[in-house]
Amino acid sequence: MLPSIDIEELAEADCLELLRAEPVGRLVFTERALPAIRPVNFVLDGHDVVVRSAPGSWADRLGGSIVAFEVDRIDPATHTGWSVVVLGKVATVTDVDTLVRLSDPRHRPWAPGRHDRYLRIRPGTITGRRLALGRN
């Protein structure tokens, strides 16, 4: 018999801590009136999610768009894990001092090629849930 699972709503501070622990998330947006999802490397800058992309890519069309950004970790053996969702508006980062600060080599995208376009997602909401073993 499987143990019971509890669903816990996470506080924003817990969500931010979990986001900082993962290098990859899923960016959800609309492309040609259809839903699109891209796995991307990211860095957290305060409460903002920053994604680097290649010039001339799908990301060029996102400025001013409302997007979702999701990160999770799931254990299929125990049926436990967590998910954090950030909903917010995308802005292109152009301030030179900010670009220098965000260009930390430890946070380079995994995909090959040039990734010198920086997109900032300013959260409107940050929500999260955890599936944990029940306390029977």
C-alpha positions as a printed NumPy array, in Angstrom:
array([[  0.   ,   0.   ,   0.   ],
       [  1.309,   3.438,  -0.968],
       [  1.692,   6.014,   1.816],
       [ -0.665,   8.966,   1.77 ],
       [  0.471,  12.176,   0.097],
       [ -0.181,  15.674,   1.439],
       [ -0.324,  18.765,  -0.796],
       [  1.219,  21.858,   0.753],
       [  0.946,  25.389,  -0.668],
       [  4.368,  27.049,  -0.474],
       [  5.125,  30.554,   0.763],
       [  6.843,  32.905,  -1.679],
       [ 10.137,  32.717,   0.276],
       [ 10.097,  28.903,  -0.024],
       [  9.373,  29.187,  -3.749],
       [ 12.352,  31.501,  -4.249],
       [ 14.623,  29.136,  -2.308],
       [ 13.553,  26.225,  -4.531],
       [ 14.072,  28.296,  -7.694],
       [ 17.622,  29.112,  -6.598],
       [ 18.36 ,  25.371,  -6.252],
       [ 17.662,  24.466,  -9.892],
       [ 19.505,  25.468, -13.092],
       [ 16.73 ,  24.695, -15.627],
       [ 13.093,  25.713, -15.91 ],
       [ 10.371,  25.788, -18.543],
       [  9.376,  29.062, -20.171],
       [  5.751,  29.028, -21.357],
       [  4.578,  31.613, -23.887],
       [  2.388,  32.095, -26.944],
       [  3.942,  31.688, -30.388],
       [  1.8  ,  32.26 , -33.481],
       [ -1.346,  32.015, -31.308],
       [ -0.319,  28.588, -29.988],
       [  1.176,  27.58 , -26.623],
       [  4.946,  27.056, -26.665],
       [  7.301,  25.699, -24.006],
       [ 11.097,  25.933, -23.963],
       [ 13.414,  24.403, -21.386],
       [ 15.919,  27.127, -20.483],
       [ 18.73 ,  27.829, -18.086],
       [ 18.007,  30.766, -15.823],
       [ 19.281,  32.771, -12.908],
       [ 17.272,  34.403, -10.162],
       [ 17.972,  38.126,  -9.743],
       [ 16.134,  39.074,  -6.574],
       [ 12.585,  37.932,  -7.335],
       [ 13.081,  38.204, -11.124],
       [ 13.869,  35.285, -13.416],
       [ 16.532,  36.081, -16.034],
       [ 16.908,  33.95 , -19.149],
       [ 19.639,  34.295, -21.766],
       [ 18.885,  33.636, -25.413],
       [ 20.348,  33.986, -28.859],
       [ 19.648,  37.108, -30.924],
       [ 17.242,  36.363, -33.756],
       [ 15.554,  33.537, -31.842],
       [ 11.992,  32.998, -30.622],
       [ 12.912,  35.09 , -27.577],
       [ 13.078,  38.274, -29.681],
       [  9.275,  38.266, -29.856],
       [  8.685,  38.054, -26.093],
       [  9.354,  41.65 , -24.992],
       [  6.278,  42.956, -23.17 ],
       [  4.57 ,  39.534, -23.19 ],
       [  3.029,  37.843, -20.178],
       [  4.651,  34.429, -19.687],
       [  4.746,  31.568, -17.228],
       [  7.956,  30.072, -15.923],
       [  7.902,  26.695, -14.162],
       [ 10.517,  24.726, -12.24 ],
       [  9.972,  21.407, -10.514],
       [ 11.568,  18.348,  -9.02 ],
       [  9.559,  15.122,  -8.919],
       [ 10.435,  11.711,  -7.466],
       [  8.439,   9.091,  -9.389],
       [  9.297,   6.358,  -6.875],
       [  7.762,   8.149,  -3.873],
       [  5.24 ,  10.305,  -5.773],
       [  6.637,  13.367,  -3.998],
       [  8.13 ,  16.609,  -5.232],
       [  7.408,  20.262,  -5.783],
       [  6.561,  22.772,  -8.473],
       [  6.983,  26.558,  -8.571],
       [  5.282,  28.802, -11.155],
       [  6.18 ,  32.427, -11.853],
       [  3.721,  34.505, -13.882],
       [  5.02 ,  37.816, -15.134],
       [  5.875,  40.251, -17.863],
       [  9.039,  39.987, -19.973],
       [ 11.426,  42.909, -20.429],
       [ 14.71 ,  42.947, -22.321],
       [ 17.686,  43.809, -20.104],
       [ 19.664,  46.674, -21.652],
       [ 21.369,  48.399, -18.7  ],
       [ 25.126,  47.806, -19.068],
       [ 25.841,  47.492, -15.341],
       [ 23.045,  44.945, -14.969],
       [ 24.267,  42.977, -17.998],
       [ 27.789,  42.82 , -16.554],
       [ 26.445,  41.659, -13.182],
       [ 24.249,  38.981, -14.797],
       [ 27.06 ,  37.687, -17.049],
       [ 28.486,  35.425, -14.351],
       [ 30.218,  32.531, -16.177],
       [ 28.804,  30.08 , -13.617],
       [ 25.337,  30.738, -15.08 ],
       [ 26.039,  30.285, -18.777],
       [ 23.358,  28.549, -20.855],
       [ 24.026,  24.893, -21.6  ],
       [ 23.032,  25.197, -25.271],
       [ 25.872,  25.985, -27.66 ],
       [ 26.226,  29.304, -29.416],
       [ 25.917,  32.96 , -28.584],
       [ 23.411,  33.847, -25.847],
       [ 23.824,  37.552, -25.268],
       [ 20.164,  38.578, -25.21 ],
       [ 18.895,  38.782, -21.617],
       [ 15.196,  38.58 , -20.782],
       [ 13.874,  39.501, -17.346],
       [ 10.585,  38.098, -16.083],
       [  9.177,  40.432, -13.434],
       [  6.789,  38.317, -11.38 ],
       [  3.195,  39.288, -10.912],
       [  2.726,  36.105,  -8.889],
       [  4.961,  33.348,  -7.556],
       [  3.172,  30.201,  -6.404],
       [  4.273,  26.733,  -5.448],
       [  3.07 ,  23.397,  -4.201],
       [  4.816,  20.469,  -2.562],
       [  3.674,  16.85 ,  -2.591],
       [  5.011,  15.288,   0.599],
       [  4.537,  11.971,   2.351],
       [  1.529,  12.094,   4.66 ],
       [  1.947,  12.243,   8.424],
       [ -0.098,   9.181,   9.348]])
